[in-house]
């Protein structure tokens, strides 16, 4: 083997080693690195061009928490990104940053192109002593050298493409689909984030549970305006369970009375809930309250309170409240 051939083989081996080393260095990031890398690829839905990794917004923090949790569970990057994009309206995939595990996609082609050009230049300046006969013609030498150099450059670039393909074979674009909402601890998710998840998963049969939990948060603090559209959606949803529909109808009935003083509308909503679940003590008790306080029908209210007291499984505290209401309405006291 001539010295020239040995030199060419050495340069080619160096190019391969450079690509392999870069790949090995960046292909096994730590969990913290993976969380950061994924975060830098997702645009914050409520920010101006910031990734969730760099945004101080609460929604971005919630999304990063989800990324961290899914990474710790061993989920692949594309699955995590797919969940984020499908669950958070307004989240989009940013261009891969030139850092972390995507560094190979930026560095490898540049490395092989530089090495390939260097080989061509070296070849043209060092014709060597083992040229085939056809190259003894001065007119053929430059063309032959350029052709061989070009082949080397194409081969080196092909190596980079193959390496990148291997690197990305399990890291394709985000898969379509809906995030798995089962088992989430909703107490750790902000209202803002829940609103985004709900709006992005309107056709998901699991979303009514999250929507109801969000509506209950608003209801408990007296924010009827925010709770109302969610309860309406649940009451109209063909995917909602009977218990979810009953809860939504009961809440709507009480808001109609407590918020707007609408007696007939409230009683109608309670009646709809009782059609679905005849033994709903909440629907019966609140209907009795509206009959007492809104319609002035003490007799009908007392009958409902008595029925509630006969229901099995009534807690001690609830029983005490109903007994107090029954005694008050039976004695003709004004409603409380």
C-alpha angles and dihedrals in degrees: 000000000000124000091248092055091048090052092051091050091049093052092047091049090050090053091051092047092051092054093044093048093050090049094049093047096053103030096077108051122171121254091258090051091050092051091050093045093051091045092054090054096057123075115225108247093219100038136083105253096317126133119235089248091061101035124097091203116124092235090054090050090051091049092050089050089054091049091051092049094049092046090052088051090056098248115160119249096249092053092050093047090047091054092050095048093047096043102044117058110221096024112128135179113257123209111280108266120238092248142074118014093349092059091093090063090060102034104040098061091045091050095051094044091052092047092046092052090047090053092052092050091047092048094051093049096045109047092174130201102271099070114142117249094259090065094058086087105089090216092059100045100075092044093049093046092049091049094050092043090051091051090052091050092048090048092050092049090048088055089054092049092049090048092050090047090052090047093051101037092104096028102066125149118303113291118239116245145094123285116253106253097181118114097010117148098232092188088074094052121087123234090245092056093045090052090053093047092048093050091050095048105042093137095046111108089215094058097079090071092055091042090053092048089052092048090050090055091055092043094052092057093044095252095142094161092063094039096049101074091048094051090047091051092050093047090052096041118110088201097057118104120242092254092051092048092048092050091049093049093047092050092047090050094052093045090051089056102033095040103036106011091240104159101176095043091049094049090047091054092048089051090052089053091050091051088059095040113016093187098054102137092190092055092047095047095047092045087053090051092053092046090051100041101029108028098028090228099143095168094056090044092052091050091054093046090051091050091051091053090056093054114109121242097029110155122238094248093048091047091054092052093049093047090052091050092047093050091048096049092043091053092049096249118155115264121270 
